[in-house]
Structure formats: C-alpha cells, structure tokens
C-alpha cells in the first residue's frame, strides 16, 4: 500500500480506495471520481462519486494508522481516546438523531483492521457549507448561532451512565467520578509532553489541580454528552426554503460524557448562541474555578497536539501561551 505520510494524516493508494468501495458497496459499484479533501489534520478524508449504487456521493474518512506500540503508552503518538473515537462516532450520531439534532448519515464503519490497519467510515455527502464560510451574512450567522445554542442545549440533556468517552460498543470508558476522568486525561497529556520535553513542569502543575481539588470537580454528578470540538468548521449549513439552517453537526468523535460546562463553546462571546442555549452558567466561585480549570486542561492538550501531533507550531505557540496565562489566573484564585 503506497502512502504519503505527513504525521498522522496519511493518504491511501487508489487501489485501496477502490477495494474499500467494492467491499462496502458491492463489486458492481464503480468509482466515477474521487479527491482528497483538505483541512483535516487528524483523519484523512476523501469525497467519492459512485455509480451503480443508491449512494452516489460519499465521504470516506480514515483514522490514523495503527502503530506497533501499545495503545495508550507514552510512546504512542495517539491519545487513548483517539484510538477508539472514530468507532464511537456512529453511537454519538445516534444519540443526536434520537434527540432531534441533525447529524451525518454513516453508511458503514469498520474498526476491525482486517482490510487496512485503520478505522474507516463511509458517510453520505451533505451538500452544505461550513458555518465559517465567508458568504454567510452577519444576520444569518446570528440566527444560525441561535440555532446552534438550542441544539447544544438539547445535546447537554443527553445523560450517560458515567463520565468519560463513549465506545463503539455503546459502553463508556471512564469513571463515576468526574475528577477521575479529568485527572487521567491531564496525566496522559502530561506524560506525552514529558516524553518530548515539552512545557517542562507545566503538566505536573495541571495534574496537581485535579488531584488537590478533587472535591470541587466531584460536585458535578450528572454526566451529559458534550461535543468537545464545537466550532464553526464543524457546523454544516444548507438552504431550506430560501433560509439557511444547520444541516448537521459533524466531527463528533471527540464527544464525551462530562460536565456540560466542559463544552468550550460556552465561553463564546456570541449573545445569539447563549440566547439559543438559554441556560445560565454556574456563576458561583466553584463554577468559575471549574471552568477555568477546564480551559487550562483544554489549552494544554491543544498546545501539545498542535506542536507535536499535527505539526502546526504557530497554533501550538498560541495555545502554549494561553495555558501559561490561564495558570497564572488559577494561582490568583488562591486555591491549591
């Protein structure tokens, strides 16, 4: 299998693409044309036009190749959540659909590694544009943000049996205690950063926040579904009866059952989003401290990922500085 490798993003040969189509759509199906889509740093994505099948326009997404090292070990370039997240995506979209949130239609998802050593999925193509498209007027964007707020509120009503990451078999990998999920996430990030001598000492500081303030986080007892990567590029919009509406919320593979306030978009300045969401954030000192800790963890994770996983050093620097600034804010709270 010939591949061009740029970090985690890794193309496949035309032969392999045709083979995957044949296995999933039947030997009568013909590939009319296909192209690699730009923009993804983690998964590798193709758009494929097919003939002689009921699906004529599909998306093929492939997760990064599976390495030889033990999944979840410090030397594994992927986080443990990243090893299982594509396989969990169909489960997440099922939650969405059942709750009335527009979601992509997944045609097939194969996590077996038997044909290719990667998880892959075929999805129906959605004619749409992303919410950050330059052609969307400010007035339309306001309305779409209101809609997004309303859908996010619905998402945050979907309860899990525990905190953590949904798995492909419908279970949740995590803990009954929110502090434990945060602690293990922080610890894994710190471990990976230490392997490459990145932001020396910072990981230990962040892990300590979640150990020393365990009770603060365990005040949260209701695990709900959060998208965890909800930004404009992951919101598709289309025109219905002359009006722009949300067509689908995509890339739900980083979703987890968490404190609803773990959702980063809740710190958005968009008044329209918050009107649609229509639920106040916890304004107590504890609520504000938790949100600050979430921002620190998220920023630190993003700093490492951009710098050492997807080779985006400029973004890495931005998140690195943000992490240090947020840590200073934490110290001013006078907590541990």
Wavefront OBJ file of the C-alpha trace (Angstrom):
o trace
v 0.000 0.000 0.000
v 1.670 3.245 -1.063
v 1.097 6.121 1.319
v 2.241 9.699 1.566
v 2.869 10.427 5.180
v 2.568 13.808 6.829
v 2.390 12.996 10.518
v -0.933 11.384 11.332
v -2.608 12.439 8.088
v -1.856 9.631 5.655
v -3.265 9.018 2.160
v -4.093 5.612 0.686
v -3.492 4.233 -2.797
v -6.185 4.405 -5.487
v -6.204 0.584 -5.456
v -7.015 0.511 -1.743
v -9.745 3.136 -2.168
v -11.389 1.075 -4.939
v -11.052 -2.045 -2.790
v -12.791 -0.399 0.196
v -15.618 0.784 -2.083
v -16.062 -2.706 -3.546
v -16.183 -4.342 -0.096
v -18.740 -1.878 1.283
v -20.920 -1.184 -1.771
v -20.577 -4.361 -3.852
v -18.471 -5.350 -6.857
v -20.929 -3.723 -9.320
v -20.257 -0.283 -7.841
v -17.908 1.898 -9.869
v -15.816 4.819 -8.655
v -16.548 7.656 -11.080
v -14.050 10.058 -9.496
v -12.525 10.828 -6.108
v -10.490 13.562 -4.472
v -8.650 14.153 -1.228
v -10.317 16.846 0.894
v -8.100 19.453 2.516
v -8.332 20.819 6.036
v -8.193 17.698 8.177
v -5.079 17.259 10.296
v -6.012 14.060 12.055
v -8.249 11.924 9.850
v -7.696 11.541 6.103
v -10.835 12.356 4.101
v -11.908 11.651 0.512
v -15.006 12.613 -1.432
v -16.029 9.874 -3.864
v -18.613 9.877 -6.662
v -20.048 6.419 -7.229
v -22.119 4.746 -9.956
v -24.430 1.705 -9.780
v -25.333 2.138 -6.123
v -28.002 4.018 -4.148
v -25.311 6.310 -2.661
v -23.735 8.336 -5.452
v -21.822 10.923 -3.411
v -19.977 9.731 -0.314
v -17.239 10.704 2.101
v -14.550 8.220 3.153
v -12.747 9.071 6.395
v -9.771 7.117 7.679
v -8.306 7.384 11.163
v -4.506 7.475 11.552
v -2.611 4.229 11.033
v -2.342 1.911 13.985
v 1.206 1.830 15.307
v 3.134 -1.127 16.610
v 3.429 0.285 20.132
v 0.944 -0.472 22.901
v -2.120 1.759 22.581
v -2.165 4.348 25.338
v 1.554 4.001 26.118
v 3.676 7.127 26.429
v 5.446 6.364 23.131
v 2.152 6.005 21.241
v 1.673 9.244 19.264
v -2.092 8.984 19.804
v -4.068 9.538 22.996
v -6.078 6.562 24.225
v -9.316 8.417 23.380
v -8.064 8.918 19.799
v -7.619 5.179 19.288
v -11.323 4.495 19.755
v -13.040 7.732 18.805
v -13.927 7.098 15.158
v -15.532 3.762 16.062
v -17.651 5.635 18.630
v -18.856 8.248 16.142
v -21.885 6.235 14.879
v -23.019 5.896 18.521
v -22.703 9.663 19.059
v -24.752 10.457 15.939
v -27.408 8.004 17.035
v -27.716 9.987 20.275
v -28.013 13.169 18.181
v -30.689 11.810 15.870
v -32.757 10.387 18.712
v -32.708 13.825 20.352
v -33.561 15.701 17.131
v -30.075 17.107 16.459
v -29.125 16.984 12.743
v -26.275 14.511 12.207
v -24.375 12.871 9.332
v -25.616 9.579 7.913
v -22.957 6.894 8.401
v -23.229 4.129 5.795
v -20.509 1.836 7.165
v -17.840 1.906 9.862
v -15.109 -0.740 10.131
v -12.924 -0.916 13.223
v -11.618 -4.449 12.626
v -8.311 -3.520 10.966
v -8.707 -6.614 8.770
v -8.564 -4.841 5.389
v -6.443 -1.843 6.328
v -4.771 -1.154 9.705
v -7.007 1.868 10.336
v -10.567 2.516 11.436
v -12.515 3.914 8.482
v -16.064 5.002 7.703
v -18.221 5.858 4.712
v -20.720 8.695 5.169
v -23.294 10.221 2.883
v -22.071 13.559 1.489
v -24.111 16.542 2.725
v -24.406 19.412 0.202
v -23.617 22.330 2.516
v -21.053 24.875 3.633
v -19.345 25.369 6.963
v -20.597 27.989 9.398
v -17.359 29.955 8.947
v -17.982 30.401 5.189
v -17.364 34.000 4.068
v -20.658 34.132 2.138
v -22.800 33.897 5.306
v -24.092 37.349 6.284
v -23.896 38.607 9.878
v -27.700 38.442 10.218
v -27.783 34.816 9.048
v -24.834 33.943 11.269
v -26.675 35.335 14.316
v -29.691 33.173 13.526
v -27.520 30.099 12.960
v -25.690 30.675 16.249
v -29.078 30.878 17.992
v -29.959 27.527 16.393
v -26.597 26.070 17.414
v -27.193 27.207 21.000
v -30.579 25.460 21.024
v -29.095 22.221 19.639
v -26.235 22.372 22.161
v -28.764 22.687 24.999
v -30.563 19.575 23.682
v -27.223 17.728 23.468
v -26.495 18.636 27.080
v -29.710 16.897 28.139
v -28.428 13.522 26.880
v -27.300 11.705 30.017
v -24.675 8.972 30.316
v -24.354 6.251 32.933
v -20.886 7.557 33.862
v -18.315 10.205 32.928
v -15.901 9.509 30.082
v -15.667 8.579 26.416
v -18.337 6.656 24.501
v -17.032 3.476 22.851
v -18.074 1.736 19.646
v -19.962 -0.934 21.595
v -22.100 1.660 23.400
v -20.238 1.500 26.715
v -18.484 4.471 28.337
v -14.778 4.347 29.196
v -14.301 6.447 32.308
v -15.477 6.683 35.884
v -18.444 7.538 38.084
v -16.323 10.395 39.394
v -15.763 13.390 37.138
v -12.481 14.236 38.921
v -11.007 10.857 37.922
v -11.732 11.367 34.212
v -10.159 14.835 34.313
v -7.181 13.570 36.291
v -6.437 10.693 33.883
v -6.835 13.000 30.853
v -4.444 15.550 32.393
v -1.998 12.804 33.374
v -1.910 11.257 29.904
v -1.308 14.671 28.327
v 1.478 15.437 30.821
v 3.073 12.053 30.144
v 3.148 12.629 26.386
v 4.512 16.155 26.837
v 7.242 14.874 29.183
v 8.324 12.291 26.578
v 9.302 15.143 24.254
v 10.405 17.587 26.989
v 7.516 19.910 26.136
v 6.494 22.679 28.574
v 8.610 21.217 31.347
v 6.917 21.169 34.750
v 3.593 22.513 33.447
v 1.990 19.073 33.138
v 2.709 18.325 36.791
v 1.127 21.635 37.821
v -2.008 20.866 35.832
v -2.306 17.289 37.096
v -1.993 18.651 40.666
v -5.015 20.933 40.086
v -7.224 17.881 39.526
v -5.761 15.863 42.401
v -5.825 18.613 45.027
v -9.271 19.910 44.066
v -10.955 16.541 43.623
v -13.977 17.605 45.703
v -14.509 20.707 43.558
v -14.926 18.579 40.428
v -16.917 15.851 42.157
v -19.620 18.408 42.960
v -20.589 17.666 39.339
v -22.603 14.445 39.420
v -24.554 14.471 36.137
v -22.612 13.245 33.068
v -24.077 14.686 29.856
v -22.968 14.477 26.229
v -20.638 17.290 25.149
v -19.269 17.614 21.615
v -15.829 18.760 22.796
v -14.830 20.242 19.420
v -17.750 22.509 18.644
v -16.573 25.357 16.435
v -17.729 26.853 13.138
v -15.902 24.380 10.864
v -17.818 21.502 12.472
v -21.241 23.010 11.822
v -22.632 22.461 8.307
v -25.391 24.724 6.983
v -27.652 24.500 3.943
v -30.529 26.384 2.390
v -34.063 25.176 3.062
v -36.962 27.125 1.522
v -34.709 30.111 0.945
v -33.405 30.153 4.515
v -30.070 28.957 5.890
v -30.366 26.264 8.556
v -27.989 23.871 10.295
v -27.701 20.727 8.154
v -25.532 18.710 10.551
v -23.181 18.922 13.489
v -20.147 16.898 12.428
v -16.833 15.547 13.792
v -18.476 14.313 16.964
v -15.641 11.834 17.513
v -14.154 13.730 20.487
v -17.502 13.713 22.284
v -17.577 12.665 25.920
v -19.928 12.445 28.869
v -18.871 15.324 31.064
v -19.924 18.388 32.990
v -21.960 20.388 30.450
v -19.729 23.379 31.247
v -16.732 21.445 29.888
v -18.074 22.426 26.422
v -15.617 25.112 25.292
v -18.138 26.995 23.118
v -19.949 28.017 26.313
v -17.165 30.571 26.835
v -18.113 32.080 23.443
v -18.960 35.771 23.364
v -21.873 35.146 20.975
v -25.033 36.554 22.574
v -27.144 34.727 19.949
v -25.613 31.386 20.948
v -26.386 31.975 24.632
v -29.947 33.094 23.838
v -30.453 29.805 21.974
v -28.748 27.809 24.728
v -30.984 29.552 27.280
v -29.298 28.128 30.392
v -27.135 30.248 32.680
v -23.647 29.075 33.553
v -22.831 28.356 37.194
v -21.834 31.811 38.471
v -20.655 30.590 41.903
v -16.944 30.775 42.783
v -16.790 26.978 42.398
v -18.399 27.072 38.955
v -15.998 29.748 37.758
v -12.991 27.841 39.156
v -14.074 24.647 37.389
v -14.469 26.430 34.060
v -11.001 27.961 34.429
v -9.519 24.504 35.158
v -11.274 23.090 32.057
v -9.816 25.878 29.922
v -6.331 25.183 31.301
v -6.586 21.453 30.518
v -8.061 22.028 27.065
v -5.448 24.652 26.188
v -2.578 22.443 27.368
v -3.913 19.475 25.374
v -4.248 21.684 22.274
v -0.747 23.104 22.728
v 0.760 19.610 22.748
v -1.413 18.356 19.871
v -0.641 21.317 17.581
v 3.053 21.309 18.387
v 3.794 17.580 18.418
v 0.937 15.698 16.767
v -0.269 17.666 13.762
v 2.750 19.920 13.174
v 1.036 23.319 13.497
v 3.695 25.176 15.529
v 2.089 28.627 15.255
v -1.149 27.398 16.813
v 0.925 25.408 19.273
v 2.646 28.603 20.435
v -0.705 30.362 20.817
v -2.118 27.570 23.000
v 1.131 27.305 24.945
v 0.991 30.995 25.890
v -2.712 30.749 26.695
v -2.016 27.798 29.011
v 0.624 29.769 30.916
v -1.666 32.825 31.181
v -4.573 30.713 32.452
v -2.307 29.007 35.006
v -1.417 32.459 36.341
v -5.149 33.196 36.710
v -5.552 29.918 38.589
v -2.783 30.844 41.032
v -4.574 34.135 41.751
v -7.658 32.195 42.902
v -5.671 31.132 45.966
v -6.785 27.512 45.625
v -4.262 24.671 45.552
l 1 2 3 4 5 6 7 8 9 10 11 12 13 14 15 16 17 18 19 20 21 22 23 24 25 26 27 28 29 30 31 32 33 34 35 36 37 38 39 40 41 42 43 44 45 46 47 48 49 50 51 52 53 54 55 56 57 58 59 60 61 62 63 64 65 66 67 68 69 70 71 72 73 74 75 76 77 78 79 80 81 82 83 84 85 86 87 88 89 90 91 92 93 94 95 96 97 98 99 100 101 102 103 104 105 106 107 108 109 110 111 112 113 114 115 116 117 118 119 120 121 122 123 124 125 126 127 128 129 130 131 132 133 134 135 136 137 138 139 140 141 142 143 144 145 146 147 148 149 150 151 152 153 154 155 156 157 158 159 160 161 162 163 164 165 166 167 168 169 170 171 172 173 174 175 176 177 178 179 180 181 182 183 184 185 186 187 188 189 190 191 192 193 194 195 196 197 198 199 200 201 202 203 204 205 206 207 208 209 210 211 212 213 214 215 216 217 218 219 220 221 222 223 224 225 226 227 228 229 230 231 232 233 234 235 236 237 238 239 240 241 242 243 244 245 246 247 248 249 250 251 252 253 254 255 256 257 258 259 260 261 262 263 264 265 266 267 268 269 270 271 272 273 274 275 276 277 278 279 280 281 282 283 284 285 286 287 288 289 290 291 292 293 294 295 296 297 298 299 300 301 302 303 304 305 306 307 308 309 310 311 312 313 314 315 316 317 318 319 320 321 322 323 324 325 326 327 328 329 330 331 332 333 334 335 336
